[in-house]
């Protein structure tokens, strides 16, 4: 089967099953936004407040985009379990917050990469794929904020989706 045949047989709009998956992704995006906002409110971002504010805005934009795609199926509520599991690290200090955010963003990249393959509708898959590109950039920026070197700390910069998923299973639950 060719790629064009697969694409032409796929629905454009999200299916009912897609809506559930995308609703979970929206809840994770809202939790992540709130974690960045909590870090800023706690004064845990040091010289990187503008970066954390921008990252919060990115995740808010993801949630809004998902909402516009799935309409009333969007929960419009954060994943409280994800938020609670990470809040104390985000409110600690700039390095701890950046490392916690790095781990979370890596988990999101892995989860969202897997989600792309689970979605049937092409619009949902394209939206999540666009988020993965930016989230992967967040990972690198956050490692740098935490004072990590792409040479000395290469494992932080070259994390595979499998490793991020394994790490996420020991630290956080991500949609």
C-alpha positions as CSV (number, residue, x, y, z in Angstrom):
1,X,0.0,0.0,0.0
2,X,1.4,3.4,-0.9
3,X,1.6,6.4,1.4
4,X,-0.9,8.3,-0.8
5,X,-3.3,5.4,-0.6
6,X,-3.0,5.3,3.2
7,X,-3.5,9.1,3.4
8,X,-6.5,9.1,1.0
9,X,-8.2,6.3,3.1
10,X,-7.7,8.2,6.4
11,X,-10.4,10.6,7.6
12,X,-9.5,14.2,7.7
13,X,-11.5,15.2,10.8
14,X,-10.8,13.4,14.1
15,X,-12.9,10.3,14.8
16,X,-14.7,9.8,18.1
17,X,-11.7,7.7,19.3
18,X,-9.4,10.5,18.2
19,X,-11.4,13.0,20.2
20,X,-10.7,11.0,23.4
21,X,-7.0,10.9,22.7
22,X,-6.8,14.6,21.8
23,X,-8.8,15.5,24.9
24,X,-6.2,13.8,27.0
25,X,-3.5,15.6,25.1
26,X,-5.3,18.9,25.8
27,X,-5.5,18.1,29.6
28,X,-1.7,17.4,29.6
29,X,-1.1,20.7,27.7
30,X,-3.1,22.6,30.3
31,X,-1.3,20.9,33.2
32,X,2.1,21.7,31.6
33,X,1.0,25.4,31.1
34,X,0.0,25.6,34.7
35,X,3.3,24.1,35.9
36,X,5.2,26.7,34.0
37,X,3.0,29.4,35.5
38,X,3.4,27.9,39.0
39,X,7.2,28.1,38.5
40,X,7.0,31.7,37.6
41,X,4.6,32.6,40.4
42,X,6.9,30.8,42.9
43,X,9.9,32.8,41.7
44,X,11.7,29.6,40.8
45,X,12.7,30.7,37.3
46,X,15.6,33.0,38.2
47,X,16.9,34.8,35.1
48,X,14.7,32.7,32.8
49,X,11.2,34.0,33.7
50,X,10.6,35.1,30.1
51,X,11.4,31.7,28.8
52,X,9.1,30.0,31.3
53,X,6.3,32.4,30.4
54,X,6.8,31.7,26.7
55,X,6.7,27.9,27.3
56,X,3.5,28.3,29.3
57,X,2.1,30.3,26.3
58,X,3.1,27.5,23.9
59,X,1.2,24.9,25.9
60,X,-1.8,27.2,26.2
61,X,-1.7,27.6,22.4
62,X,-1.6,23.8,22.0
63,X,-4.6,23.4,24.3
64,X,-6.5,26.1,22.3
65,X,-5.6,24.4,19.0
66,X,-6.9,21.1,20.2
67,X,-10.0,22.7,21.5
68,X,-10.7,24.3,18.1
69,X,-10.2,20.9,16.5
70,X,-12.4,18.8,18.7
71,X,-14.9,21.4,19.9
72,X,-17.1,20.3,22.7
73,X,-15.2,17.1,23.2
74,X,-12.3,19.2,24.7
75,X,-12.3,18.9,28.5
76,X,-10.9,22.5,29.1
77,X,-9.4,21.2,32.3
78,X,-5.8,20.2,33.2
79,X,-4.6,16.8,34.1
80,X,-4.5,17.3,37.9
81,X,-2.5,14.1,38.5
82,X,0.2,15.3,36.1
83,X,0.2,18.8,37.7
84,X,0.3,17.5,41.3
85,X,3.1,15.0,40.5
86,X,5.4,17.8,39.1
87,X,4.4,20.9,41.0
88,X,7.0,20.8,43.8
89,X,9.9,20.4,41.4
90,X,8.6,23.3,39.2
91,X,8.4,25.5,42.3
92,X,11.8,24.7,43.7
93,X,14.6,26.7,42.0
94,X,15.6,27.5,38.5
95,X,17.8,24.5,37.9
96,X,15.4,22.0,39.5
97,X,12.5,23.6,37.6
98,X,14.3,23.4,34.3
99,X,15.3,19.8,34.8
100,X,11.7,18.9,35.8
101,X,10.4,20.7,32.8
102,X,13.1,19.0,30.6
103,X,11.9,15.6,31.8
104,X,8.2,16.5,31.3
105,X,8.8,17.9,27.8
106,X,10.8,14.7,26.9
107,X,7.8,12.7,28.1
108,X,5.5,14.8,26.1
109,X,7.6,14.3,23.0
110,X,7.5,10.6,23.4
111,X,3.8,10.4,24.2
112,X,2.8,12.7,21.4
113,X,5.1,10.9,18.9
114,X,3.2,7.7,19.8
115,X,-0.1,9.5,19.7
116,X,0.5,10.5,16.1
117,X,0.5,6.8,15.1
118,X,-2.7,6.2,17.1
119,X,-4.8,9.0,15.5
120,X,-6.9,8.1,12.5
121,X,-7.8,11.7,11.4
122,X,-5.1,13.5,9.5
123,X,-5.9,16.9,11.1
124,X,-5.3,15.7,14.6
125,X,-2.1,13.9,13.6
126,X,-0.8,17.0,11.9
127,X,-1.6,19.2,14.9
128,X,0.2,16.8,17.3
129,X,3.1,16.5,14.9
130,X,3.5,20.3,14.9
131,X,3.5,20.2,18.7
132,X,6.2,17.5,18.9
133,X,8.6,19.7,16.8
134,X,8.4,22.6,19.3
135,X,8.3,20.4,22.4
136,X,11.6,18.8,21.2
137,X,13.1,22.3,21.0
138,X,11.9,23.0,24.5
139,X,13.9,20.0,25.7
140,X,17.1,21.4,24.4
141,X,16.5,24.9,25.8
142,X,15.5,23.6,29.2
143,X,18.7,21.4,29.5
144,X,20.7,24.5,28.6
145,X,18.9,26.6,31.2
146,X,19.7,23.9,33.8
147,X,23.4,24.4,32.9
148,X,23.8,21.1,31.0
149,X,26.2,20.7,28.2
150,X,25.4,19.0,24.9
151,X,28.9,17.4,25.2
152,X,29.2,16.6,28.8
153,X,25.6,15.7,29.4
154,X,24.8,14.2,26.0
155,X,22.2,11.8,27.4
156,X,20.0,14.8,28.2
157,X,20.1,15.9,24.6
158,X,19.8,12.6,22.8
159,X,16.9,10.9,24.4
160,X,14.9,8.5,22.3
161,X,11.2,8.2,22.6
162,X,11.6,4.8,24.2
163,X,13.9,6.1,26.8
164,X,11.7,9.1,27.5
165,X,8.7,6.8,27.8
166,X,10.6,4.6,30.3
167,X,11.6,7.6,32.2
168,X,8.1,8.9,32.2
169,X,6.8,5.7,33.6
170,X,9.0,6.1,36.6
171,X,8.3,9.8,37.2
172,X,5.1,11.1,35.6
173,X,2.0,10.1,33.7
174,X,1.6,12.0,30.5
175,X,-1.3,11.9,28.0
